[in-house]
Amino acid sequence: KRGMEFHAWLNPYRASSRVPIEEISKTHIIHTHPEWTLKYGENTYLDPGIPEVRAYTNQVVHDIVSRYDVDAIHFDDYFYPYKINGELFPDNASFKRFGNSFYPDQLEDWRRCNVDQIIQELGATIKKAKPWVQFGISPFGVWRNADVDPTGSKTQASQTNYDDLYADIKGWVEKEWIDYVVPQAYWHIGFEIADYIEITKWWNDNSANAHLYIGQSVSRLNTDRAPEWKSHPKTEIEKQLDINKTLSKVKGSVFFNGSTFQRNPLNIVERLQQY
């Protein structure tokens, strides 16, 4: 009655996160198919380069969409993991086995191809089961930096979707593999490395036909991250909403995270109710 939709939030590759394997159920995929997994940092991942992993992920998504009344499947920014200094992602064996024409010099292209395939396949799986169910992704805020690619944003992010997570979000929206995109523009206006205005304008110009919603970090309000998050009389979030209103493609906002509204820093709940 409140017009709400349910978007099922999933991660395609994270098999476990900072949980000892011995504490995980014996029926879990880590134990039933250990040959599909890789350990990197403190986490265990399903190897994106193994075809059976893509098939398994498609089965899981098909099961959810076909059996439950969800309005969308929603992926966050976790594709290939964020890089850890001094530690290489250990997928050489699967690259050698499944890389075919990419091997041995195009590891990064192969990784992007793996993620491209699963996104394209998942979109088809969802639409075949229920054409009205949406497929959306909330990527890290920067696709590529302009100093690497002139079509990228004027940012200096230390890691990016395309070059580090191997997620070509710009390509996915152009090919219409996903229905909506929610870039995580979690920085403040004027932030030198990744300015909120620059990022939102870039996505406004590069979202193609996908619906665009801006991810905003309400959790940073009234914290010590930067003085901008303590600003008055308008909060940083309100200033960002003013920017959003000037951008024709922006359909709305998604706020991270929900528990912040319970704490209600700077009376943000009341402010947004009146906004």
N, C-alpha and C positions, 0 to 999 in steps of 0.2 A: 504493500500500500504506500510505501515511501519511495517507490520507483528505484529501488536498489537492484543492482545486478551482482551475481556471484562469479568472480573470476578466480579459477583454481590456480594457485601459485606453485610453480614447480621449478626444479633445477634439473637440467638434462644429464649432468655428468657427476655431480657430487654424490658419492656413494656413502661417505661418512664424514663427519666434521668434528675433529678433536675428541672422538670417542674411541677408547681401546677396542680393537677388533674382537677380543675375547668377551666383551660385554654385549656384543651385537648378536641378535637371534641367529641360530644356525640355519634358519630358512631364508635369511637375508641374501641378496645377490652377491655380497662379498664372499660368502661361504659357498654358495651353490655354483658360482662361476668366478672363482678367484683369478682365472686366466684372463678375465675381461678388465681387471682392475690394475691401477698403478698407484703407488704411494708417492706423494709429493708434499713436502713440508709436513704439517700435522694432519693432513687430510688424505683420504683415499678416494680416487676418481675412477669412474668408468672411462676406459680408453676410447676417445672419440674416433680413433683410426680403425677400429674393429667393426666390420659390417654388422656383426651380430648385436653389437651394442646399439646401433641405430634401429635395428629391427625390434629389439627388446623395448627401447624407449617408445617407439611407435605403438607397440602393443599396450604399454601402460597408458599412454594418452588415449588410445582408442577405447580402452576399458573405462576410463573416467568419463569420456564424452558420451559413450553409448549407454552407460548405466546410470549416470547422474544428471540432474537438471542444471548443469553449469551453463553460464552465459559466455564464458571465455576460458581459454587456457593462457596463462600468463607466465612468461619466463623472465627471470631477473638478469643480472649482468654476468652470470657465471657460465662461461663457455669453457675454453681452455683457461686454466687458473691464472690469476695475477702472478706475474713472475716474481720469484724469490731470488734475491741477490746471491750469486755463487752456487745456485742449484739449478740444473737443467731438468726440464720435464722429461721423464725417462720413457719416451715412446719410440726409441730407435728400432726396436724389434718389430713393432707393428708397421713402422714406416718402411722398413726393408721388405716386409712381407706383403703389404697392401699398397705401397706407394706407386708401384708400376712405373708409369712414364715420368713420375715426379722424382724418382730416386736416381742419383744420390744427392742432387744439388738444390732441390726445391722443397725443402722440409716445410717452410712457412706457407708456401702456396698449397701444399698438400693439406696442411692443417686447416687453412681457410676453406678448402674444398670439402673437407669432412664436415665442417660446421654448416656450410652452404647446403650440403645434401640433407642433413637432418632437418634443417629449417624448412626446406622445400617439401620434404616428405611429410613432416608433421602437419604443415598447412593442408596438404592433400588428404591426409588421414582424418583430420578434423572435419573438413568440408564434406568428405564422403560419408562420414557417420551422421553429421548434423550440419547442413550448410549454413545455418544461422548462427552457429557458435563461432565466436571471434578468436583470433590468434594474435596475442599482443606480446610485446617485448619491452622491458625497461632496461635499456643499456646504460653502461657507463657514459657520462655526459659528453665525452670527446670521441668522435669517430677517428679523425686523424689530425695531426698538427699541420698547419700550412707550410712550415719549413720543410716538411717531408713530402707533402702533396699540396699543390696550389689550390686544389678544390676543398681542402680541409679548413678547419677553423683557425683563427688567429689566437692560438693557445700554445702553451708550453707544457702540456701534461706529460708526466714521466712515463705513463703507460696509456695506451689507447686501444679502442676496440679492434681496429683493423690490424695493427702491428703487433699487439701483445696478447690480446684475447682471441685473435683470429676470427673475429665476428664482423663481417662486412654489412653492418646495419644499413648503410646508405644503399648498397646493392639490393638488399632484401626489400626495402620499400619501393625502389624503382621497378623491381620485377613483380611487385604486388604479391609477395609470398606471405606477408603479414598484414593484419587489418589495422593495427594501431601501434604507435611507438610512444614510449614515455621516457625520454632521456633524463638521466639523473643529473640535473643541473644544480648540484648541491653547494655551489660556491656563492659568495656574495658579490654584489654589484661593485665593480672596480677591482676585483681580485686579479692581481697581475698575471698569474699563471693561467687562470681560467676564469675570465670575467663572465658573470651571469648574463649580461646583455649580449656579449659576443656569442655565447653558446646558444642562447634561445633564438637569436636572429639567424644563426647558421641552420638550426634545425627547422625554423620556419621556412627557410629557402630550400631545404633539402629533404623534406618529408614526403615528397611526391604525392600520391593519392592516399597514403595512410593517414588515419586520424592522428593528430598530434596533441598530446597532453604533456605538460611539463612537470617533471618530478622536482619537488622543492623540499628542502631539508628544514622542516619546522623544528626538528630536534636540536638544531644548533642555536635556537633562540636563547638568549640570556646565559650563554656559556662563555668560556674563556678562549674560544677558538680565534675570535677577532672582535675588535670593538664594534664593528658594524652590526653584529648580532645582538647588541644591547641598545641599539639606537632608538631615539625618540625624536619627535612625537610619533612618527610612523615606524613600525617595525620593519626589519629587512624583508620579511615575507610580504607585507603590504606594498612595499616599494617594488618588489618583484612582480606582484600582481598588476601593478600599474604598467609595467613593461609589457606583460603578457597581453594586456588589452590593446596594445598598439600593433600587435602582430596578427595578421589575418588568418593564419593557419592554426593558431593555438585554440584548441577546443575547450581547454580546462586545465586543472591542476590535480596532481596526485601528491599527497603529503607524506613524508617519512619522518617520524613513524607515529603510529596511532597512539602509543602510550604517552606521547608528549602532550596530547590534548587533555589527558587526565591530570598531568602536572600543571598545565595551563600557564606556562611562563609568559610574562608581560600581558596577561589576560588575552592571549591570542584567540581563545574560543569566542569570547565576546566580540573581539575585533573582527573576526571573519564572519560572524553572524550579521554584523552591520555593514559588511563590505559590499 
